[in-house]
Each structure stands twice: as structure tokens, then as C-alpha cells.
Amino acid sequence: MTAFFQSTLGAPYALAWFLSTIIGILVIALPLMLAVAMIIYADRKIWAAMALRRGPNVVGPFGLLQSFADGAKVFLQETIIPTAANRVLFLIAPIITFTVALMAWAVVPFDVGVVLANINVGLLYILAISSLGVYGVVLAGWASNSKYPFYSAIRASAQMISYEVSIGFILISVVLWAGSFNLTTIVESQKGYYGFINGNGFNPLLFPMAIMFLISALAETARAPFDLTEAESELVAGYQTEYSSMAFALYWLGEYANVILMCALNAILFWGGYLPPFDWAPLYYVPGIIWLFAKILFFFFVFSWVKATVPRYRYDQLMRLGWKIFLPVSLFWVFLVSGFLMLTRYGGAQ
């Protein structure tokens, strides 16, 4: 696109690059916002179906416009800032959470070459960006100057940091197998397991890591059964208790954007990303972005299914799972995968 602006408009390289980058950001961000709105609707319909209820069904055909009606409602409400709150940090916190949730999508490959920034350290970039989300949560709890949001912020930061450690070791196993931090390279390395199937999840050595990553993703995004940050019986509503209007909506949108991102990472790292499930030539005629979206929707259904059926953990159970089970197992798996690769791929047995 940079070359297009240079050739047709005669724009200098710097301006052409700037325009193409802005367009690329909008092409990702605007559909993502629409997807978040529709995924909230899908989430509520799945919960309703599993509880034998109807869910949204009034606003628009089949209730499809319910999320937009909710957005209009919060947009028209007044933003209330508690008197004792730190005004600046109180308003910055939701902006940080929402912005960080969008920034991570810059390195997600939707197909071969269809990525905003195809950098060699894409996986490290996602880890760094997702870690910044802790600041939005901590600032919200502290700046509210209310004890329940503060307790929730402490819980959320401890939970996110705990599971990021195990996620890091899980990702090291994937990086060792693919030999790269580039997400496109990781996807391409998953072609042709057993000669006919695509995806690290079908590799017996990486399948346990795929399951652990899915569970860790639930904890990282504070979804049930790990939604201790929003435990109504203990914390009223969590770190965003004092928020209203668009500030609350930014947290809501950021949470679902992070959920969709984790679903995309599940698909990209372990289940072939934009590749079809089988390494069969006719399946490659379907655009890769369709395969990726189908896998994202499947994992989102799993997220909603778990929320509708699994009871909430106690906080000690949550931390025990992260530190005493996932951390040592993922660390051991790094040694297992690296040892296997040394013996088979690099001639270590000689």
C-alpha cells in the first residue's frame, strides 16, 4: 500500500508509509470493535441457552442490536468521579486497558502476509503488551480510593502476574519447536503433522501445553472459573466498581478484546492459525482468515461454555493451580521439549 500511495499520489515515502499504516490500523481496529460488540451478544446467548433462558431477543432482529443499545446507554450516561478519587489516574486507567487490548493485535497474522507488523519478535511483543494491562487494573483499584476495588486490583494483579509466568514457559516450548518468535513462522511450522494434519495441538509433546495454555488464558482474562476479581459476594463488582458511563464501557470492551486475543493465540500457537485443519490441497482454497475466525469462534464458545457450567474457584485454589501445578509442569516441559529436539533434530544422540 505504501508503494500505491507513492505511485498514484506521488507522496514521499514517509507520508505514504504513515497513510498506509493508519489505514492498516483502522482495517484491524474497526472490525475488531464490531466483533467485540457481536461477541458480547454471542456470549449472552450461549449462557442463556445453557441455562434454558432466551437471552437478548428484543432489540433488532433476534436481539442482534442489543450490544449497540447497551453502548448507546452508557455513552449517554454521566461519568461520575468519586470525590476522594485521584481524578487523573481514575480517567487514565480504563484508557490504558482498552488501548493495550487493541495494540496486541498489531502482530496477529490473519493469513500469509496479512499482518500489520510482521516482526521477528511478535510473540515477545504480545507478552510485553499483555503485561501492561496490569497497570490499568492496579490504577483503577488504587485511584478509586475505595477498599473493595483496591482488594480486587490486588487480586487481579497477583492473578495476572502468576499465570503470565506459566504462560511464558508454555510459549517457550512452542518457540523451541518452531525455532522462531515470529507468529507467521510459528503457524507455518505446524503444517503436515503425520503428513495430513495441521496444528501443534496434534503433537503429543505439545498437546499438554495446549490444554494448559487454554486454562491459563481463562485465568489471564479473569474469566470463570477464575473470575475472582469480580466475585460479587466478596467485592461487589471488582476493580471497576466506581466506574460508570464510557469509562466502564472501556473496561468492558477491553476485557472482551483480550478474550478474543487469547482465543486467537490458542488458534495460532497450537491449532494451525490460518491453516486448514487438514493438509489437503482443496481446503487451501478457503481464505486463511476464514479458518482463523472459525477457530477463534470455537475457542470463544469454549470460554462461554466454561463460564456457564463451572463454579468459581477459591482464591487459594487459583494460586495453587498457577504456582504449584502449572509453573513446575511448564518448566519441566521446556526441558522435555528442548531435550527431545537436541536428540532428534540436532544430532545430540551421536
N, C-alpha and C positions, 0 to 999 in steps of 0.2 A: 504494500500500500504506500510505503514511503516513495518507492520508485514511481508509482502512479501520480502522486502529487507533484513530484519533480518534473515529470514529463508533460503532464497536461496543464498544470498551473504555472510551471516554471518557478516553483517555490524553492528557496535554498534548502539544503539538506536538513539543517537544524529545524526549520519550520515544518518541513514535510514529515520529519520524524515525530515532532510534537503532535501534529494533527493526527497522524496515523495511530499514535499511542493513545490519545484521548478517545478516538473512535473505538479502538480495541477495548479500552476500559468500559465504555458505555455499552458495547455489544455484550460484555460479560455481566456488568452490574445491573443493567435494567432487566434482562430476562431473569437474573437471579432474584431480584426483588419480587417479580411476578411469581416465580417459583416458590418463594417463601410464603407468599400470600396463599397460594393454592395448596401448599404442603400443610399449612395450618388447618385448612379446611379438611384435607385428607386425614390428618391426624385425628380430628374430632369425629369424623365419620367412622373411622376404624374403631375408636374407643366406643362409640355409640353402638356399632354393630355387635361388638363383643359383649356389651352389657345389655343387649336386646333393647336398645333405645333407637330413636330416629336420628338424632344429631341435627345439624343445621339443614333446614329444608324449606325455609320461607323466603329469604332474600335472594331473588334471582331464580333461574331455573335450577331445581334440585339443591338450592341453597348455595350455589357457586359464588355468589357475590357477598356472602356473609363476612369474609375476611376484610373486604373493602369497606363494608358498612362499619365494622369494628374500627378500622383505620380512620375513617371519617369521624367517628365518635370521639376517639382520643385526640385527634387533631383539633377538634373544636373545643375541647376542654381547656380549662385554665391550668397552667403549670404552677403548682403550689410548692414553694420552697420553705421548709421549716425555719422558724425564726433563728434557732440556735445553730443551724447548719452552716458549714463553710460553703458560701454561695458559689464560688468559682469552681472548686473541686466537685461540688454536687452536680453542676451542669456539665463539666468536662467528662466525668466518669462514663455516662452512657454513650457519649460520642466516641470515646476510646474503644468501648466494647463493640459498637457497631462497625466502626472503621476497620478495626483489626479483623473482624469476621469477614469483611469483603477483601481485604488485602491478600489473604492467603490464597484466593482463587487465581492470582496472577500467574502461578506456575502450574496450574492443573491442566494437563493435556486432554483436550476433547476429541482429538484424532491426531493422526500423524501430521505434525507441523501446525496444528490448530491449537496454539497456546500463546498467551500474551508475552510471557518471558520464559524462553526455553533455556534456563540457566543450568549449569552443571551441578549446582548445589541446591536444586529445587527442594529436596526433602529437608535439608537443613534450614532452608528459608521458612518452610511451613512450621517446623518445630520452633523456630525463633519467634515467628509471628503469633503462633498459638500461645506461647508463653506470655506474650504481652497482654493477653486477655485477662490475666490475673490482676493486673493493675486496675482495670475498670471495675472489677468486683470489689477489691480492697478499698479503693477510693469511695465507692458508693456506700459501703458499710461505715467507713470512718467519717466521711463528710456529712452523713445524715445526723450524726450526734444523737443516735438512739441505740439503746443496748441490743435490741433484737436484730436489727440489720447488721450491727457490728459483730455479734456472735455468728451470724450467717456468713459474713465476709471472711471471718477467721476459718470457719468450717470449709468454705468454698476454696480458699487459697490453699489450705492444707490438703484438701482432696485433689485439686488440680495438679499441685506440685507432686504429690505422691504417685499419681498414676502416670504423670509425664515421665517419671524415671523408668518405670517398666515399659512404657511405650517406646522410649528411646532404645532400650535393649532389644525390644521386638524388631524395631526398624533396622537395627544393626545387622540382624540375621538376614533381612531382606536385601540390604545393601551388599553384604558379603556375597550372597548368592548371585545378584545381578552384576556386581562389580562396578556400580555407579550410584551416585546420588541423584542423577537426572531422572525425573519421573517418566519421561518418554522411553528412555533406555530400560528402566525397570519394567515397563509394560511390554516392550519388545522382547525382553529376556524370558517372558512367560509363554512364548509360542511353542507349541508342539510337544508338551509332556506326553510321554508314551507314544509319540508320533501322531496323535489325533486330538489332543485336548489342550486348552489354553488356561493358564492360571496357576500361580504358586500354591493356591489352596489345595490343588490336587497332588502336590508333592508331599509325601508322608513326613518329610523332615520339617516342612514349613506349615503344615496344617494346624498343629497345636498353637503356633504363633498367630495364625489367622483367627482362631477362636479367642485367644487371649486379647488380641487387638480389638475385636468386636466388643468384648466385655469392658475393656479399658476405655473404649470410645464412649460407652454409656456413662461411665464414671466421669470422664473428662468433660462431657457436656451436661453433667448433673441430671441425666435422665433416670427415670425409675429403672431398677430399684435403688438407685444411688442418688435420689433427689433429696438428700439430707439438708441441702441449702435452702429448701423451700418447705420444710416439714411444718405443716400448718398447726399441728398440735404443740409444737415447741417454739416456732419462730414467727408465727403469724403468716408471713408470706416470703420471708427471705431478705436478702440484702437490698432488694428494690421496694421494700415496704413503704418507704416515704415518698416514692416517686409517683407521678401522675402525668397525664397527658402524653405528649410526644416523647418525653424523657423515658417514661415507662415503655412506650412503643419501641424505642430504640433497643432497649434490653430484650424485648420480646422478639424483635426481628433478628437481632444479633445471635440470640440463642438458637433460633431455627436455622440461620445461615451456618452456624457452627455444626449443627446436626447434619445438614446436607453435606457439608465439607467432610465430616467423618464418614458418612456413607460413601462419598466419592473416593476417599482414601482407602476404605475397605475394598472397593472395586478395583482401584488402580494397583494397590500393592499386592493383593492376593488373588484376585479373580479376573485378571486379564484386562481391566480397564476398558478401553475402546475396542478391544479384540472380541470377536465372537467366541462363544463358549467352546466351539469345536474348530479345529484347524482344518476346515473343509472349504474349498475354494468358493462355492456358491454363496456361503454365508458372508464372505467379504464384500459382496455387492451391497449389503446393507451398510449405510454410513456408520462409521465408528461411534459418532456422537449418539446415535440411537441405542447402540449396545451399552454405552456408558450410562445413559439416562435410565435404561431398563434396569441395570444393576443397582443404580442409586435408589430407584423406587422400591426395588426388592428389599434392600437393607433398611430403607425408611419404614417399610411395612414391619420388618423385624423389630425395629425400635419401638413402634407403636404397639405391636403385639406384646412385647415385654412389659411396657408401661400398663397395659390393660389387664395383665394377668399375674404379674409377680409382685408380692408385697415388699414394702420398703425395708431395707437393711437397717440395723442399728449402726451407730457411727463406729463403735469399736469393731464390728464385723467388717465394715467398709475398709477401715485402715488395716485390719489384719489381712484381708484379702490382698491389698496392694503391697504391703511391706513384707509379709511373711510367706506369701504364696507366689504372687506374680513376679516380684523382684528376683528372688533366688532362682525360680524356674526360667525366667527370661535370660538371666545372666548365665545359667548353665547351658541354655540353648545356643548362646553365642559361641561358647567353647565347642559345643557339639557340631554346629554348622561349620565353624572355621576348621575344626579338626577333620571333618569329612571332606571339605574342599581341599585341604592340604594333601590328604591321602589319595584323592581321586583326580583332582584337576591339575595339581601342581607337582605330581610325581613324588609326594612325600613318602610313599611306601618303598621307594627304591633305596 
